[in-house]
């Protein structure tokens, strides 16, 4: 299981602000963000065969998540995860992650890349 370390508190604050504005459930979005980090790494730079999402902007991340959810993009896992996401979830999650990777997870480096 990945370390939640020093990125979890800023993530939850950021999610709380974003979800209040967008109407998404705070605890659900925070859990989703933790799930992203579990596979994609705490900086979005994934070890191994899991795609690197650290360089995606919010619009691109939203497009991927919608594509996975709607079955337009083939996947082994993401299609199942994305089916549980509402439009609001996708919008908030994409914005929170892409705007806050370094705030939430620290600058990408070799140590973080292996988490």
Phi and psi in degrees as a GROMACS rama.xvg file:
@    title "Ramachandran Plot"
@    xaxis  label "Phi"
@    yaxis  label "Psi"
@TYPE xy
-68.6458  153.607  UNK-2
-73.7342  137.761  UNK-3
-85.5504  -26.5489  UNK-4
41.1004  -145.252  UNK-5
-86.5322  7.24283  UNK-6
-96.3041  -15.6588  UNK-7
-69.2645  -43.5569  UNK-8
-62.1557  -49.5655  UNK-9
-61.737  -34.6544  UNK-10
-61.5951  -47.7026  UNK-11
-65.3192  -36.6687  UNK-12
-64.535  -46.2613  UNK-13
-63.1662  -42.737  UNK-14
-63.9453  -40.3891  UNK-15
-60.9137  -44.9551  UNK-16
-65.414  -46.2304  UNK-17
-67.1285  -41.7814  UNK-18
-71.2875  -32.7968  UNK-19
-62.3703  -42.6897  UNK-20
-69.5198  -36.8096  UNK-21
-94.4254  -11.6386  UNK-22
84.7548  8.95667  UNK-23
-83.7441  156.401  UNK-24
-75.5808  123.104  UNK-25
-57.4776  -48.8514  UNK-26
-66.9795  -36.9981  UNK-27
-64.6835  -46.7023  UNK-28
-66.1074  -38.4783  UNK-29
-62.1944  -41.4412  UNK-30
-63.4606  -42.2438  UNK-31
-60.8872  -43.1029  UNK-32
-62.4036  -39.6182  UNK-33
-63.5528  -39.4187  UNK-34
-63.7889  -39.3419  UNK-35
-58.7305  -48.9696  UNK-36
-64.3426  -30.3444  UNK-37
-61.403  -37.6737  UNK-38
-100.189  -39.7241  UNK-39
-92.0106  0.370589  UNK-40
87.4417  155.662  UNK-41
-70.5986  -14.7591  UNK-42
-110.055  2.43026  UNK-43
85.7729  -8.17248  UNK-44
-91.4149  105.6  UNK-45
-85.6553  137.54  UNK-46
-78.5146  151.263  UNK-47
71.3689  -142.226  UNK-48
-89.4908  -5.04284  UNK-49
-72.475  130.497  UNK-50
-59.8771  142.675  UNK-51
-76.8037  124.573  UNK-52
-115.047  8.63729  UNK-53
-66.6868  -23.8916  UNK-54
-99.3434  0.687041  UNK-55
-73.1398  141.87  UNK-56
-90.0049  169.354  UNK-57
-59.4291  -40.4462  UNK-58
-63.3997  -42.8385  UNK-59
-66.8264  -42.4534  UNK-60
-62.3199  -42.2503  UNK-61
-60.0098  -44.3745  UNK-62
-61.0581  -43.535  UNK-63
-62.8057  -48.7903  UNK-64
-61.4478  -40.9103  UNK-65
-66.076  -41.6831  UNK-66
-61.1401  -42.715  UNK-67
-64.7464  -46.9095  UNK-68
-61.1446  -42.7409  UNK-69
-85.8763  -1.65585  UNK-70
82.0124  12.0903  UNK-71
-81.902  -19.2741  UNK-72
-120.74  124.927  UNK-73
-71.9334  142.414  UNK-74
-153.783  161.263  UNK-75
-92.2902  -32.4162  UNK-76
-129.129  -42.3249  UNK-77
-60.2051  -30.5666  UNK-78
-62.6196  -39.4084  UNK-79
-70.9065  -39.0433  UNK-80
-66.4652  -46.4279  UNK-81
-66.3967  -27.0126  UNK-82
-61.4342  -21.9635  UNK-83
-86.0486  -2.6202  UNK-84
-95.5106  133.414  UNK-85
-84.5222  170.66  UNK-86
-57.5464  -42.7484  UNK-87
-63.8309  -42.6574  UNK-88
-57.6996  -47.2895  UNK-89
-63.462  -44.158  UNK-90
-63.6008  -49.0908  UNK-91
-68.044  -47.248  UNK-92
-60.503  -45.0699  UNK-93
-61.4197  -44.3831  UNK-94
-68.1781  -47.6645  UNK-95
-60.6347  -46.916  UNK-96
-68.3577  -47.415  UNK-97
-72.0383  -29.1052  UNK-98
-85.9856  -13.5357  UNK-99
-129.117  16.3976  UNK-100
-52.6014  -51.1067  UNK-101
-70.9044  -39.0936  UNK-102
-60.948  -44.4841  UNK-103
-78.3032  -36.1298  UNK-104
-122.015  -2.17857  UNK-105
85.6311  167.282  UNK-106
-65.4428  139.63  UNK-107
-58.7574  130.48  UNK-108
-153.654  175.383  UNK-109
-59.9002  -39.656  UNK-110
-62.4965  -48.9443  UNK-111
-67.7553  -33.8571  UNK-112
-62.4407  -25.4498  UNK-113
-94.7139  7.97282  UNK-114
